[in-house]
């Protein structure tokens, strides 16, 4: 990896850690300190905060979707529900999904554009997850997977922003039992 790529990678990882820790108001100075780079180097790679946050949105989306796909691809049969829960539990603990959702509230056009692309990637992954989960259980949904996928994303996003930490597993089980009742 070239030095410039390594620095960008460190900056993005530091930005993600800072956003998970401090929320969407993490400053460029905090991110530079976390990455152990100067503010000048940070601004060399990212002209402004919006361009950095847009790259963070893209990277978070790729990470979250890749982990979801890996969890589901490793599962089979009735284990698909538990695999989905294990993935979600990890995402809730990691805090990256919550950070991604907070970044969706940013007003800058570059961040909003990246967030829109991230939302499409998450929808596609959710559609695949729903199809795989139903098929793993030998069920056929009576509704299009994209609708169930959208409901799934809304539910998981709600869990990610729920700072009260209710019993997420019980909520997950009730939600998926309700979705599975939509099978033929």
C-alpha positions in Angstrom: 0.0 0.0 0.0 1.4 3.4 -1.0 2.1 6.0 1.8 -0.8 8.2 0.6 -3.2 5.3 0.6 -2.1 4.2 4.0 -2.6 7.7 5.4 -6.1 7.9 3.8 -6.9 4.5 5.3 -5.7 5.6 8.8 -7.8 8.8 8.5 -11.0 7.0 7.5 -10.5 4.4 10.3 -9.9 7.3 12.8 -12.9 9.2 11.5 -15.1 6.1 12.0 -13.8 5.6 15.5 -14.3 9.3 16.3 -17.8 9.3 14.9 -18.8 6.1 16.8 -17.3 7.6 20.0 -18.3 11.3 19.6 -21.2 11.3 17.1 -21.5 13.2 13.9 -20.0 16.3 15.5 -16.5 14.8 15.7 -14.2 17.6 14.7 -11.4 17.4 12.0 -8.9 18.1 14.8 -10.1 15.1 16.8 -10.0 12.9 13.7 -6.5 14.1 12.9 -5.4 13.3 16.4 -7.0 9.9 16.4 -5.3 9.1 13.1 -2.0 10.4 14.4 -1.7 12.7 11.4 -1.4 16.5 11.2 -4.4 18.6 10.4 -2.5 19.7 7.3 -2.2 16.1 6.1 -5.8 15.5 6.8 -6.8 18.6 4.7 -4.3 17.5 2.0 -6.3 14.2 1.6 -9.8 15.7 2.3 -10.3 19.3 1.3 -13.1 19.8 3.7 -15.2 18.0 6.3 -17.9 17.1 3.9 -15.6 15.2 1.5 -14.2 13.3 4.5 -17.7 12.4 5.8 -18.9 11.4 2.3 -15.9 8.9 2.1 -16.8 7.7 5.6 -20.4 7.1 4.6 -19.2 5.0 1.6 -16.7 3.1 3.7 -19.3 2.4 6.5 -21.8 1.2 4.0 -19.3 -1.2 2.4 -18.3 -2.6 5.8 -21.8 -3.1 7.1 -23.1 -4.7 3.9 -20.0 -6.9 3.6 -20.4 -8.2 7.2 -24.1 -8.8 6.6 -23.4 -10.8 3.4 -20.7 -12.8 5.1 -23.0 -13.7 8.0 -25.8 -14.7 5.7 -23.5 -16.6 3.3 -22.2 -18.7 6.2 -25.7 -19.6 7.3 -28.1 -22.3 6.2 -31.5 -23.6 7.1 -33.0 -22.5 10.4 -29.6 -21.1 11.3 -30.2 -18.1 9.0 -32.3 -16.3 11.6 -29.6 -16.8 14.3 -26.9 -15.7 11.8 -28.9 -12.5 11.1 -29.2 -11.8 14.8 -25.5 -12.4 15.4 -24.7 -10.0 12.6 -27.1 -7.4 13.9 -25.9 -7.8 17.5 -22.4 -7.2 16.3 -23.4 -4.1 14.4 -25.3 -2.7 17.4 -22.2 -3.2 19.6 -19.8 -1.8 17.1 -21.8 1.4 16.7 -21.0 1.9 13.0 -24.6 1.5 11.9 -25.7 4.3 14.3 -22.8 6.4 13.1 -23.9 5.9 9.5 -27.5 6.9 10.4 -26.3 10.0 12.1 -24.2 11.0 9.0 -27.4 10.7 7.0 -28.6 13.8 8.9 -25.7 16.0 7.5 -26.9 18.7 5.1 -23.9 18.8 2.8 -24.7 17.6 -0.7 -21.7 15.4 -1.0 -22.6 13.6 2.2 -26.2 13.3 1.2 -25.2 11.8 -2.2 -23.0 9.3 -0.6 -25.7 8.4 1.9 -28.2 7.9 -0.9 -25.8 5.4 -2.5 -25.3 3.7 0.8 -29.0 3.4 1.3 -29.4 1.7 -2.1 -26.6 -0.7 -1.3 -28.2 -1.5 2.1 -31.6 -2.1 0.4 -30.1 -4.5 -2.1 -28.3 -6.4 0.7 -31.6 -6.5 2.8 -33.5 -7.9 -0.2 -30.9 -10.6 -0.6 -31.1 -11.3 3.2 -34.9 -11.6 3.2 -34.8 -13.9 0.1 -32.1 -16.1 1.7 -33.8 -16.2 5.1 -37.1 -17.2 3.7 -35.5 -19.8 1.4 -33.4 -21.2 4.2 -36.6 -21.9 6.1 -38.4 -23.3 3.1 -40.8 -20.5 2.9 -42.1 -18.2 0.2 -43.1 -14.6 1.1 -46.5 -13.4 0.0 -45.0 -9.9 -0.4 -42.0 -8.8 -2.6 -38.7 -9.2 -0.9 -37.9 -5.5 -1.5 -40.8 -4.5 0.8 -39.8 -6.9 3.5 -36.2 -5.8 3.1 -37.2 -2.1 3.5 -39.2 -3.0 6.7 -36.2 -4.9 7.9 -33.9 -1.9 7.4 -36.3 0.4 9.2 -36.5 -2.0 12.1 -32.7 -2.5 12.4 -32.1 1.3 12.1 -34.6 1.8 14.9 -32.7 -0.6 17.1 -29.4 1.2 16.2 -30.7 4.6 17.3 -32.5 3.3 20.4 -30.1 4.4 23.1 -32.4 2.9 25.8 -31.0 -0.5 24.9 -34.3 -2.3 25.3 -34.2 -6.1 24.9 -33.1 -6.0 21.3 -33.1 -9.8 20.9 -36.7 -10.0 22.0 -37.7 -7.2 19.6 -35.8 -8.9 16.8 -37.5 -12.2 17.4 -41.0 -10.6 17.5 -40.2 -8.6 14.3 -39.0 -11.7 12.4 -41.8 -13.9 13.6 -44.2 -11.3 12.2 -42.4 -11.1 8.9 -42.2 -14.9 8.6 -46.0 -15.0 9.2 -46.3 -13.4 5.7 -45.1 -16.6 4.1 -47.3 -18.8 1.9 
